[in-house]
Amino acid sequence: MYPLLEGLILKKKINKFDSELIYNNDVRCPCPKTAQKIREIIAICKSKGDTVGGCISTVVKGVPFGLGEPVFNKFQSGISKAIMGINACKGIAFGSGFSSSSKTGSEENDAFIVKSGSVSTSSNNSGGVQGGISNGQDICFHASFKPVSTIMKKQKTVDDKNNEITVSVFGRHDSCVVPRAVPIVESLTAITILDYYLLNKTTKISDI
C-alpha cells in the first residue's frame, strides 16, 4: 500500500488528480484506480487477520514565502512535530525525501527562474521549504503510518512472570488506520501553518 500512495507525488503525478475526489471514497485517495487497489490490499489483510500501514501525501498550495526561521523554529520542524504526534505515525519526509540522499546537488537543487514576472523554481524537490523557511512553492510532504499492532493472528509475547506465551485478541479493530488519519493530518497541518503565519505577522526587527 505504501508505494501506491507515495508514488502519487514522488512520480510527479499529483497535479493530474482532482483533490476534490479525496473524500469521495472510503480510503481517501484522489485516484479511483489506486483507491480500488488500496481497498483490495486492505481487504486481503483483513481476511488474513492482519493489518497494513501506508503513506499520506500532503500538498498545501498558496503558502506565502518567508514563514519559519533558519535555526530554532524551522517551518518543516513545526509541521514534523505536529504530524509525528499522531498515533501510528513513524516518519515524515519533505519533497523528494530520502531519495535525495542518492542524488547529486545538480540533480536535487531547485533552480530559481522568473515565471509570469515572479521568481519561482523549475522544480520542487525541497517540498516548498529551504533553509527552514517557506519559499512560496507548494508545501509537499509524506507521512508514513505503521500497521495497527492489534491483529487477529496469534502473537508471541511475555507475561508478568517472564514466561513466553501466545496471545489472541478479539473485537473491532481497523485493518488500516491511514484513511482515518487523512483529516487529522490535514487539520494539524493547517493549524501549524496558521501559527507560523501569525508569528510572521507579529515578528519584526526592532529599529535601533
Rosetta constraint file for C-alpha pairs under 8 A:
AtomPair CA 1 CA 5 HARMONIC 6.60 0.50
AtomPair CA 1 CA 38 HARMONIC 6.14 0.50
AtomPair CA 1 CA 41 HARMONIC 6.88 0.50
AtomPair CA 1 CA 52 HARMONIC 7.52 0.50
AtomPair CA 1 CA 53 HARMONIC 7.03 0.50
AtomPair CA 1 CA 54 HARMONIC 5.55 0.50
AtomPair CA 1 CA 55 HARMONIC 7.81 0.50
AtomPair CA 2 CA 6 HARMONIC 6.09 0.50
AtomPair CA 2 CA 53 HARMONIC 6.85 0.50
AtomPair CA 2 CA 54 HARMONIC 4.30 0.50
AtomPair CA 2 CA 55 HARMONIC 5.24 0.50
AtomPair CA 2 CA 144 HARMONIC 7.81 0.50
AtomPair CA 3 CA 7 HARMONIC 5.67 0.50
AtomPair CA 3 CA 55 HARMONIC 7.84 0.50
AtomPair CA 4 CA 8 HARMONIC 7.09 0.50
AtomPair CA 4 CA 34 HARMONIC 6.97 0.50
AtomPair CA 4 CA 38 HARMONIC 7.86 0.50
AtomPair CA 5 CA 34 HARMONIC 7.96 0.50
AtomPair CA 5 CA 54 HARMONIC 7.20 0.50
AtomPair CA 5 CA 55 HARMONIC 5.84 0.50
AtomPair CA 5 CA 56 HARMONIC 6.79 0.50
AtomPair CA 5 CA 57 HARMONIC 7.03 0.50
AtomPair CA 6 CA 10 HARMONIC 6.24 0.50
AtomPair CA 6 CA 55 HARMONIC 6.01 0.50
AtomPair CA 6 CA 56 HARMONIC 7.29 0.50
AtomPair CA 6 CA 57 HARMONIC 6.39 0.50
AtomPair CA 6 CA 142 HARMONIC 7.06 0.50
AtomPair CA 7 CA 11 HARMONIC 5.36 0.50
AtomPair CA 7 CA 12 HARMONIC 7.92 0.50
AtomPair CA 7 CA 13 HARMONIC 7.96 0.50
AtomPair CA 8 CA 12 HARMONIC 6.64 0.50
AtomPair CA 8 CA 13 HARMONIC 5.43 0.50
AtomPair CA 8 CA 14 HARMONIC 5.29 0.50
AtomPair CA 8 CA 57 HARMONIC 7.84 0.50
AtomPair CA 9 CA 13 HARMONIC 5.79 0.50
AtomPair CA 9 CA 14 HARMONIC 5.05 0.50
AtomPair CA 9 CA 57 HARMONIC 7.00 0.50
AtomPair CA 10 CA 96 HARMONIC 6.57 0.50
AtomPair CA 13 CA 17 HARMONIC 7.49 0.50
AtomPair CA 17 CA 30 HARMONIC 6.03 0.50
AtomPair CA 17 CA 31 HARMONIC 6.47 0.50
AtomPair CA 18 CA 22 HARMONIC 7.79 0.50
AtomPair CA 18 CA 30 HARMONIC 6.26 0.50
AtomPair CA 19 CA 30 HARMONIC 5.96 0.50
AtomPair CA 20 CA 24 HARMONIC 7.62 0.50
AtomPair CA 20 CA 30 HARMONIC 7.42 0.50
AtomPair CA 21 CA 25 HARMONIC 7.53 0.50
AtomPair CA 21 CA 28 HARMONIC 7.97 0.50
AtomPair CA 21 CA 29 HARMONIC 7.21 0.50
AtomPair CA 21 CA 30 HARMONIC 4.81 0.50
AtomPair CA 21 CA 31 HARMONIC 7.62 0.50
AtomPair CA 22 CA 28 HARMONIC 4.71 0.50
AtomPair CA 22 CA 29 HARMONIC 4.94 0.50
AtomPair CA 22 CA 30 HARMONIC 4.45 0.50
AtomPair CA 23 CA 28 HARMONIC 5.38 0.50
AtomPair CA 23 CA 29 HARMONIC 7.51 0.50
AtomPair CA 23 CA 30 HARMONIC 7.89 0.50
AtomPair CA 24 CA 28 HARMONIC 7.16 0.50
AtomPair CA 24 CA 30 HARMONIC 8.00 0.50
AtomPair CA 25 CA 29 HARMONIC 6.93 0.50
AtomPair CA 25 CA 35 HARMONIC 7.59 0.50
AtomPair CA 26 CA 179 HARMONIC 7.01 0.50
AtomPair CA 27 CA 35 HARMONIC 6.39 0.50
AtomPair CA 27 CA 38 HARMONIC 7.27 0.50
AtomPair CA 27 CA 39 HARMONIC 7.07 0.50
AtomPair CA 27 CA 178 HARMONIC 7.81 0.50
AtomPair CA 27 CA 179 HARMONIC 4.90 0.50
AtomPair CA 28 CA 35 HARMONIC 7.62 0.50
AtomPair CA 28 CA 179 HARMONIC 5.62 0.50
AtomPair CA 28 CA 182 HARMONIC 7.08 0.50
AtomPair CA 29 CA 34 HARMONIC 7.18 0.50
AtomPair CA 29 CA 35 HARMONIC 5.39 0.50
AtomPair CA 30 CA 35 HARMONIC 7.44 0.50
AtomPair CA 31 CA 35 HARMONIC 5.96 0.50
AtomPair CA 32 CA 36 HARMONIC 6.31 0.50
AtomPair CA 33 CA 37 HARMONIC 6.54 0.50
AtomPair CA 34 CA 38 HARMONIC 6.19 0.50
AtomPair CA 35 CA 39 HARMONIC 6.24 0.50
AtomPair CA 36 CA 40 HARMONIC 6.29 0.50
AtomPair CA 37 CA 41 HARMONIC 6.30 0.50
AtomPair CA 38 CA 42 HARMONIC 6.22 0.50
AtomPair CA 39 CA 43 HARMONIC 6.03 0.50
AtomPair CA 40 CA 44 HARMONIC 6.13 0.50
AtomPair CA 41 CA 45 HARMONIC 6.30 0.50
AtomPair CA 42 CA 46 HARMONIC 6.10 0.50
AtomPair CA 42 CA 51 HARMONIC 7.43 0.50
AtomPair CA 42 CA 52 HARMONIC 6.81 0.50
AtomPair CA 42 CA 175 HARMONIC 6.42 0.50
AtomPair CA 42 CA 176 HARMONIC 6.71 0.50
AtomPair CA 43 CA 47 HARMONIC 6.16 0.50
AtomPair CA 44 CA 48 HARMONIC 6.45 0.50
AtomPair CA 45 CA 49 HARMONIC 6.28 0.50
AtomPair CA 45 CA 50 HARMONIC 4.84 0.50
AtomPair CA 45 CA 51 HARMONIC 5.55 0.50
AtomPair CA 45 CA 52 HARMONIC 6.78 0.50
AtomPair CA 45 CA 175 HARMONIC 6.89 0.50
AtomPair CA 46 CA 50 HARMONIC 5.51 0.50
AtomPair CA 46 CA 51 HARMONIC 6.48 0.50
AtomPair CA 46 CA 175 HARMONIC 5.66 0.50
AtomPair CA 48 CA 153 HARMONIC 7.94 0.50
AtomPair CA 49 CA 151 HARMONIC 5.96 0.50
AtomPair CA 49 CA 152 HARMONIC 4.48 0.50
AtomPair CA 49 CA 153 HARMONIC 5.59 0.50
AtomPair CA 50 CA 151 HARMONIC 5.29 0.50
AtomPair CA 50 CA 152 HARMONIC 6.32 0.50
AtomPair CA 50 CA 153 HARMONIC 6.74 0.50
AtomPair CA 50 CA 175 HARMONIC 6.67 0.50
AtomPair CA 51 CA 147 HARMONIC 5.41 0.50
AtomPair CA 51 CA 148 HARMONIC 5.85 0.50
AtomPair CA 51 CA 149 HARMONIC 7.76 0.50
AtomPair CA 51 CA 151 HARMONIC 6.39 0.50
AtomPair CA 51 CA 174 HARMONIC 7.62 0.50
AtomPair CA 51 CA 175 HARMONIC 4.40 0.50
AtomPair CA 51 CA 176 HARMONIC 5.93 0.50
AtomPair CA 52 CA 146 HARMONIC 7.21 0.50
AtomPair CA 52 CA 147 HARMONIC 4.44 0.50
AtomPair CA 52 CA 148 HARMONIC 6.97 0.50
AtomPair CA 52 CA 175 HARMONIC 6.30 0.50
AtomPair CA 52 CA 176 HARMONIC 5.43 0.50
AtomPair CA 53 CA 144 HARMONIC 7.64 0.50
AtomPair CA 53 CA 145 HARMONIC 5.40 0.50
AtomPair CA 53 CA 146 HARMONIC 4.54 0.50
AtomPair CA 53 CA 147 HARMONIC 4.04 0.50
AtomPair CA 53 CA 148 HARMONIC 7.30 0.50
AtomPair CA 53 CA 176 HARMONIC 6.06 0.50
AtomPair CA 53 CA 177 HARMONIC 7.40 0.50
AtomPair CA 53 CA 178 HARMONIC 6.84 0.50
AtomPair CA 54 CA 144 HARMONIC 5.86 0.50
AtomPair CA 54 CA 145 HARMONIC 5.40 0.50
AtomPair CA 54 CA 146 HARMONIC 6.81 0.50
AtomPair CA 54 CA 147 HARMONIC 7.69 0.50
AtomPair CA 54 CA 176 HARMONIC 7.93 0.50
AtomPair CA 54 CA 178 HARMONIC 6.09 0.50
AtomPair CA 55 CA 142 HARMONIC 6.41 0.50
AtomPair CA 55 CA 143 HARMONIC 5.49 0.50
AtomPair CA 55 CA 144 HARMONIC 4.29 0.50
AtomPair CA 55 CA 145 HARMONIC 6.04 0.50
AtomPair CA 55 CA 178 HARMONIC 7.24 0.50
AtomPair CA 56 CA 142 HARMONIC 5.64 0.50
AtomPair CA 56 CA 143 HARMONIC 5.21 0.50
AtomPair CA 56 CA 144 HARMONIC 6.40 0.50
AtomPair CA 56 CA 145 HARMONIC 7.95 0.50
AtomPair CA 56 CA 178 HARMONIC 7.16 0.50
AtomPair CA 56 CA 182 HARMONIC 6.80 0.50
AtomPair CA 57 CA 140 HARMONIC 7.40 0.50
AtomPair CA 57 CA 141 HARMONIC 5.92 0.50
AtomPair CA 57 CA 142 HARMONIC 4.36 0.50
AtomPair CA 57 CA 143 HARMONIC 6.44 0.50
AtomPair CA 58 CA 139 HARMONIC 7.77 0.50
AtomPair CA 58 CA 140 HARMONIC 5.62 0.50
AtomPair CA 58 CA 141 HARMONIC 5.43 0.50
AtomPair CA 58 CA 142 HARMONIC 6.19 0.50
AtomPair CA 58 CA 186 HARMONIC 7.73 0.50
AtomPair CA 59 CA 138 HARMONIC 6.34 0.50
AtomPair CA 59 CA 139 HARMONIC 5.55 0.50
AtomPair CA 59 CA 140 HARMONIC 4.61 0.50
AtomPair CA 59 CA 141 HARMONIC 6.87 0.50
AtomPair CA 60 CA 138 HARMONIC 5.54 0.50
AtomPair CA 60 CA 139 HARMONIC 4.97 0.50
AtomPair CA 60 CA 140 HARMONIC 6.60 0.50
AtomPair CA 61 CA 137 HARMONIC 7.41 0.50
AtomPair CA 61 CA 138 HARMONIC 4.86 0.50
AtomPair CA 61 CA 139 HARMONIC 6.67 0.50
AtomPair CA 62 CA 136 HARMONIC 7.30 0.50
AtomPair CA 62 CA 137 HARMONIC 7.63 0.50
AtomPair CA 62 CA 138 HARMONIC 6.87 0.50
AtomPair CA 63 CA 134 HARMONIC 7.53 0.50
AtomPair CA 63 CA 136 HARMONIC 5.92 0.50
AtomPair CA 63 CA 137 HARMONIC 7.22 0.50
AtomPair CA 63 CA 138 HARMONIC 6.92 0.50
AtomPair CA 63 CA 139 HARMONIC 7.35 0.50
AtomPair CA 64 CA 134 HARMONIC 7.03 0.50
AtomPair CA 64 CA 135 HARMONIC 7.30 0.50
AtomPair CA 64 CA 136 HARMONIC 5.00 0.50
AtomPair CA 65 CA 133 HARMONIC 7.28 0.50
AtomPair CA 65 CA 134 HARMONIC 4.84 0.50
AtomPair CA 65 CA 135 HARMONIC 4.43 0.50
AtomPair CA 65 CA 136 HARMONIC 4.16 0.50
AtomPair CA 65 CA 137 HARMONIC 7.76 0.50
AtomPair CA 66 CA 133 HARMONIC 5.62 0.50
AtomPair CA 66 CA 134 HARMONIC 5.39 0.50
AtomPair CA 66 CA 135 HARMONIC 6.41 0.50
AtomPair CA 66 CA 136 HARMONIC 7.74 0.50
AtomPair CA 66 CA 200 HARMONIC 7.81 0.50
AtomPair CA 67 CA 75 HARMONIC 6.47 0.50
AtomPair CA 67 CA 133 HARMONIC 5.37 0.50
AtomPair CA 67 CA 134 HARMONIC 5.24 0.50
AtomPair CA 67 CA 196 HARMONIC 5.95 0.50
AtomPair CA 67 CA 197 HARMONIC 6.33 0.50
AtomPair CA 67 CA 200 HARMONIC 6.24 0.50
AtomPair CA 68 CA 73 HARMONIC 6.08 0.50
AtomPair CA 68 CA 74 HARMONIC 5.06 0.50
AtomPair CA 68 CA 75 HARMONIC 4.35 0.50
AtomPair CA 68 CA 132 HARMONIC 6.02 0.50
AtomPair CA 68 CA 133 HARMONIC 4.65 0.50
AtomPair CA 68 CA 134 HARMONIC 6.68 0.50
AtomPair CA 68 CA 196 HARMONIC 6.36 0.50
AtomPair CA 68 CA 200 HARMONIC 7.63 0.50
AtomPair CA 69 CA 73 HARMONIC 5.10 0.50
AtomPair CA 69 CA 74 HARMONIC 4.84 0.50
AtomPair CA 69 CA 75 HARMONIC 6.69 0.50
AtomPair CA 69 CA 131 HARMONIC 7.94 0.50
AtomPair CA 69 CA 132 HARMONIC 5.73 0.50
AtomPair CA 69 CA 133 HARMONIC 5.78 0.50
AtomPair CA 70 CA 74 HARMONIC 5.70 0.50
AtomPair CA 70 CA 131 HARMONIC 5.48 0.50
AtomPair CA 70 CA 132 HARMONIC 4.87 0.50
AtomPair CA 70 CA 133 HARMONIC 6.44 0.50
AtomPair CA 71 CA 132 HARMONIC 7.05 0.50
AtomPair CA 73 CA 77 HARMONIC 6.79 0.50
AtomPair CA 73 CA 78 HARMONIC 6.94 0.50
AtomPair CA 73 CA 132 HARMONIC 7.62 0.50
AtomPair CA 74 CA 78 HARMONIC 6.54 0.50
AtomPair CA 74 CA 131 HARMONIC 7.67 0.50
AtomPair CA 74 CA 132 HARMONIC 4.14 0.50
AtomPair CA 74 CA 133 HARMONIC 6.35 0.50
AtomPair CA 75 CA 79 HARMONIC 6.71 0.50
AtomPair CA 75 CA 129 HARMONIC 7.27 0.50
AtomPair CA 75 CA 132 HARMONIC 5.18 0.50
AtomPair CA 75 CA 133 HARMONIC 5.56 0.50
AtomPair CA 75 CA 134 HARMONIC 6.67 0.50
AtomPair CA 75 CA 196 HARMONIC 7.49 0.50
AtomPair CA 76 CA 80 HARMONIC 5.94 0.50
AtomPair CA 76 CA 94 HARMONIC 7.79 0.50
AtomPair CA 76 CA 129 HARMONIC 7.00 0.50
AtomPair CA 76 CA 132 HARMONIC 6.28 0.50
AtomPair CA 76 CA 133 HARMONIC 7.91 0.50
AtomPair CA 77 CA 81 HARMONIC 6.09 0.50
AtomPair CA 77 CA 132 HARMONIC 7.73 0.50
AtomPair CA 78 CA 82 HARMONIC 6.44 0.50
AtomPair CA 78 CA 192 HARMONIC 6.73 0.50
AtomPair CA 79 CA 83 HARMONIC 6.15 0.50
AtomPair CA 79 CA 188 HARMONIC 7.90 0.50
AtomPair CA 79 CA 189 HARMONIC 6.24 0.50
AtomPair CA 79 CA 192 HARMONIC 6.15 0.50
AtomPair CA 79 CA 193 HARMONIC 7.67 0.50
AtomPair CA 80 CA 84 HARMONIC 5.81 0.50
AtomPair CA 80 CA 92 HARMONIC 6.57 0.50
AtomPair CA 81 CA 85 HARMONIC 6.32 0.50
AtomPair CA 82 CA 86 HARMONIC 7.32 0.50
AtomPair CA 82 CA 188 HARMONIC 6.32 0.50
AtomPair CA 82 CA 189 HARMONIC 7.47 0.50
AtomPair CA 82 CA 192 HARMONIC 7.40 0.50
AtomPair CA 83 CA 89 HARMONIC 7.31 0.50
AtomPair CA 83 CA 92 HARMONIC 7.72 0.50
AtomPair CA 83 CA 143 HARMONIC 7.51 0.50
AtomPair CA 83 CA 185 HARMONIC 6.36 0.50
AtomPair CA 83 CA 188 HARMONIC 6.91 0.50
AtomPair CA 83 CA 189 HARMONIC 7.53 0.50
AtomPair CA 84 CA 89 HARMONIC 5.61 0.50
AtomPair CA 84 CA 90 HARMONIC 6.86 0.50
AtomPair CA 84 CA 91 HARMONIC 6.75 0.50
AtomPair CA 84 CA 92 HARMONIC 7.40 0.50
AtomPair CA 85 CA 89 HARMONIC 7.31 0.50
AtomPair CA 86 CA 184 HARMONIC 7.90 0.50
AtomPair CA 88 CA 145 HARMONIC 5.31 0.50
AtomPair CA 88 CA 146 HARMONIC 5.51 0.50
AtomPair CA 88 CA 147 HARMONIC 7.57 0.50
AtomPair CA 88 CA 148 HARMONIC 7.40 0.50
AtomPair CA 89 CA 143 HARMONIC 6.92 0.50
AtomPair CA 89 CA 144 HARMONIC 5.84 0.50
AtomPair CA 89 CA 145 HARMONIC 4.37 0.50
AtomPair CA 89 CA 146 HARMONIC 6.44 0.50
AtomPair CA 90 CA 143 HARMONIC 7.62 0.50
AtomPair CA 90 CA 144 HARMONIC 5.75 0.50
AtomPair CA 90 CA 145 HARMONIC 5.57 0.50
AtomPair CA 90 CA 146 HARMONIC 6.40 0.50
AtomPair CA 91 CA 143 HARMONIC 5.74 0.50
AtomPair CA 91 CA 144 HARMONIC 5.32 0.50
AtomPair CA 91 CA 145 HARMONIC 7.37 0.50
AtomPair CA 92 CA 141 HARMONIC 6.84 0.50
AtomPair CA 92 CA 142 HARMONIC 5.55 0.50
AtomPair CA 92 CA 143 HARMONIC 4.35 0.50
AtomPair CA 92 CA 144 HARMONIC 6.30 0.50
AtomPair CA 93 CA 97 HARMONIC 4.67 0.50
AtomPair CA 93 CA 98 HARMONIC 7.01 0.50
AtomPair CA 93 CA 141 HARMONIC 5.46 0.50
AtomPair CA 93 CA 142 HARMONIC 5.31 0.50
AtomPair CA 93 CA 143 HARMONIC 6.64 0.50
AtomPair CA 94 CA 126 HARMONIC 6.60 0.50
AtomPair CA 94 CA 127 HARMONIC 5.14 0.50
AtomPair CA 94 CA 139 HARMONIC 7.98 0.50
AtomPair CA 94 CA 140 HARMONIC 5.85 0.50
AtomPair CA 94 CA 141 HARMONIC 4.13 0.50
AtomPair CA 94 CA 142 HARMONIC 6.42 0.50
AtomPair CA 95 CA 124 HARMONIC 6.73 0.50
AtomPair CA 95 CA 125 HARMONIC 4.84 0.50
AtomPair CA 95 CA 126 HARMONIC 4.80 0.50
AtomPair CA 95 CA 127 HARMONIC 3.59 0.50
AtomPair CA 95 CA 128 HARMONIC 7.37 0.50
AtomPair CA 95 CA 139 HARMONIC 7.91 0.50
AtomPair CA 95 CA 140 HARMONIC 5.43 0.50
AtomPair CA 95 CA 141 HARMONIC 5.70 0.50
AtomPair CA 95 CA 142 HARMONIC 7.93 0.50
AtomPair CA 96 CA 100 HARMONIC 5.76 0.50
AtomPair CA 96 CA 125 HARMONIC 5.11 0.50
AtomPair CA 96 CA 126 HARMONIC 6.72 0.50
AtomPair CA 96 CA 127 HARMONIC 7.12 0.50
AtomPair CA 97 CA 141 HARMONIC 7.96 0.50
AtomPair CA 98 CA 102 HARMONIC 7.97 0.50
AtomPair CA 99 CA 103 HARMONIC 7.23 0.50
AtomPair CA 100 CA 104 HARMONIC 8.00 0.50
AtomPair CA 100 CA 108 HARMONIC 6.55 0.50
AtomPair CA 103 CA 107 HARMONIC 6.10 0.50
AtomPair CA 103 CA 108 HARMONIC 6.28 0.50
AtomPair CA 104 CA 108 HARMONIC 6.21 0.50
AtomPair CA 105 CA 109 HARMONIC 5.59 0.50
AtomPair CA 108 CA 125 HARMONIC 6.29 0.50
AtomPair CA 109 CA 125 HARMONIC 7.14 0.50
AtomPair CA 109 CA 126 HARMONIC 7.92 0.50
AtomPair CA 110 CA 121 HARMONIC 5.82 0.50
AtomPair CA 110 CA 122 HARMONIC 6.20 0.50
AtomPair CA 110 CA 123 HARMONIC 5.26 0.50
AtomPair CA 110 CA 124 HARMONIC 6.08 0.50
AtomPair CA 110 CA 125 HARMONIC 6.40 0.50
AtomPair CA 110 CA 126 HARMONIC 7.21 0.50
AtomPair CA 111 CA 121 HARMONIC 5.36 0.50
AtomPair CA 111 CA 122 HARMONIC 5.54 0.50
AtomPair CA 111 CA 123 HARMONIC 6.97 0.50
AtomPair CA 112 CA 119 HARMONIC 6.73 0.50
AtomPair CA 112 CA 120 HARMONIC 5.66 0.50
AtomPair CA 112 CA 121 HARMONIC 4.34 0.50
AtomPair CA 112 CA 122 HARMONIC 6.38 0.50
AtomPair CA 113 CA 119 HARMONIC 5.72 0.50
AtomPair CA 113 CA 120 HARMONIC 5.28 0.50
AtomPair CA 113 CA 121 HARMONIC 5.39 0.50
AtomPair CA 113 CA 122 HARMONIC 6.37 0.50
AtomPair CA 114 CA 118 HARMONIC 5.33 0.50
AtomPair CA 114 CA 119 HARMONIC 4.54 0.50
AtomPair CA 114 CA 120 HARMONIC 5.83 0.50
AtomPair CA 114 CA 121 HARMONIC 7.91 0.50
AtomPair CA 115 CA 119 HARMONIC 6.14 0.50
AtomPair CA 115 CA 120 HARMONIC 6.08 0.50
AtomPair CA 120 CA 136 HARMONIC 7.80 0.50
AtomPair CA 120 CA 137 HARMONIC 7.43 0.50
AtomPair CA 121 CA 137 HARMONIC 7.74 0.50
AtomPair CA 124 CA 128 HARMONIC 6.31 0.50
AtomPair CA 124 CA 137 HARMONIC 7.15 0.50
AtomPair CA 124 CA 138 HARMONIC 7.71 0.50
AtomPair CA 126 CA 130 HARMONIC 6.50 0.50
AtomPair CA 127 CA 137 HARMONIC 7.59 0.50
AtomPair CA 127 CA 138 HARMONIC 6.72 0.50
AtomPair CA 127 CA 139 HARMONIC 5.17 0.50
AtomPair CA 127 CA 140 HARMONIC 4.54 0.50
AtomPair CA 127 CA 141 HARMONIC 6.51 0.50
AtomPair CA 128 CA 134 HARMONIC 5.75 0.50
AtomPair CA 128 CA 135 HARMONIC 5.61 0.50
AtomPair CA 128 CA 136 HARMONIC 6.52 0.50
AtomPair CA 128 CA 137 HARMONIC 4.69 0.50
AtomPair CA 128 CA 138 HARMONIC 5.25 0.50
AtomPair CA 128 CA 139 HARMONIC 4.52 0.50
AtomPair CA 128 CA 140 HARMONIC 6.55 0.50
AtomPair CA 129 CA 133 HARMONIC 5.40 0.50
AtomPair CA 129 CA 134 HARMONIC 4.43 0.50
AtomPair CA 129 CA 135 HARMONIC 5.66 0.50
AtomPair CA 129 CA 137 HARMONIC 7.90 0.50
AtomPair CA 129 CA 139 HARMONIC 7.04 0.50
AtomPair CA 130 CA 134 HARMONIC 6.33 0.50
AtomPair CA 130 CA 135 HARMONIC 6.42 0.50
AtomPair CA 134 CA 139 HARMONIC 7.84 0.50
AtomPair CA 145 CA 177 HARMONIC 7.97 0.50
AtomPair CA 145 CA 178 HARMONIC 6.73 0.50
AtomPair CA 147 CA 175 HARMONIC 7.75 0.50
AtomPair CA 147 CA 176 HARMONIC 6.49 0.50
AtomPair CA 147 CA 177 HARMONIC 7.67 0.50
AtomPair CA 148 CA 174 HARMONIC 7.36 0.50
AtomPair CA 148 CA 175 HARMONIC 6.84 0.50
AtomPair CA 148 CA 176 HARMONIC 6.62 0.50
AtomPair CA 148 CA 177 HARMONIC 7.11 0.50
AtomPair CA 150 CA 169 HARMONIC 7.25 0.50
AtomPair CA 150 CA 173 HARMONIC 7.15 0.50
AtomPair CA 151 CA 169 HARMONIC 7.09 0.50
AtomPair CA 151 CA 173 HARMONIC 7.83 0.50
AtomPair CA 151 CA 175 HARMONIC 7.94 0.50
AtomPair CA 152 CA 168 HARMONIC 6.59 0.50
AtomPair CA 152 CA 169 HARMONIC 5.95 0.50
AtomPair CA 152 CA 170 HARMONIC 6.73 0.50
AtomPair CA 153 CA 168 HARMONIC 6.54 0.50
AtomPair CA 153 CA 169 HARMONIC 7.91 0.50
AtomPair CA 154 CA 166 HARMONIC 6.13 0.50
AtomPair CA 154 CA 167 HARMONIC 5.59 0.50
AtomPair CA 154 CA 168 HARMONIC 4.95 0.50
AtomPair CA 154 CA 169 HARMONIC 7.90 0.50
AtomPair CA 155 CA 166 HARMONIC 5.30 0.50
AtomPair CA 155 CA 167 HARMONIC 5.45 0.50
AtomPair CA 155 CA 168 HARMONIC 6.74 0.50
AtomPair CA 156 CA 164 HARMONIC 7.02 0.50
AtomPair CA 156 CA 165 HARMONIC 5.79 0.50
AtomPair CA 156 CA 166 HARMONIC 4.42 0.50
AtomPair CA 156 CA 167 HARMONIC 6.42 0.50
AtomPair CA 157 CA 164 HARMONIC 5.85 0.50
AtomPair CA 157 CA 165 HARMONIC 5.47 0.50
AtomPair CA 157 CA 166 HARMONIC 5.83 0.50
AtomPair CA 157 CA 167 HARMONIC 6.90 0.50
AtomPair CA 158 CA 162 HARMONIC 5.52 0.50
AtomPair CA 158 CA 163 HARMONIC 5.36 0.50
AtomPair CA 158 CA 164 HARMONIC 4.54 0.50
AtomPair CA 158 CA 165 HARMONIC 5.70 0.50
AtomPair CA 158 CA 166 HARMONIC 8.00 0.50
AtomPair CA 159 CA 163 HARMONIC 5.46 0.50
AtomPair CA 159 CA 164 HARMONIC 6.66 0.50
AtomPair CA 159 CA 165 HARMONIC 6.81 0.50
AtomPair CA 177 CA 181 HARMONIC 6.34 0.50
AtomPair CA 178 CA 182 HARMONIC 6.64 0.50
AtomPair CA 180 CA 184 HARMONIC 7.59 0.50
AtomPair CA 181 CA 185 HARMONIC 6.16 0.50
AtomPair CA 182 CA 186 HARMONIC 6.18 0.50
AtomPair CA 183 CA 187 HARMONIC 6.00 0.50
AtomPair CA 184 CA 188 HARMONIC 6.12 0.50
AtomPair CA 185 CA 189 HARMONIC 5.99 0.50
AtomPair CA 186 CA 190 HARMONIC 6.29 0.50
AtomPair CA 187 CA 191 HARMONIC 6.21 0.50
AtomPair CA 188 CA 192 HARMONIC 6.07 0.50
AtomPair CA 189 CA 193 HARMONIC 6.15 0.50
AtomPair CA 190 CA 194 HARMONIC 6.12 0.50
AtomPair CA 191 CA 195 HARMONIC 6.19 0.50
AtomPair CA 192 CA 196 HARMONIC 6.39 0.50
AtomPair CA 193 CA 197 HARMONIC 6.14 0.50
AtomPair CA 194 CA 198 HARMONIC 6.18 0.50
AtomPair CA 195 CA 199 HARMONIC 6.23 0.50
AtomPair CA 196 CA 200 HARMONIC 6.10 0.50
AtomPair CA 197 CA 201 HARMONIC 6.38 0.50
AtomPair CA 198 CA 202 HARMONIC 6.44 0.50
AtomPair CA 199 CA 203 HARMONIC 6.06 0.50
AtomPair CA 200 CA 204 HARMONIC 7.99 0.50
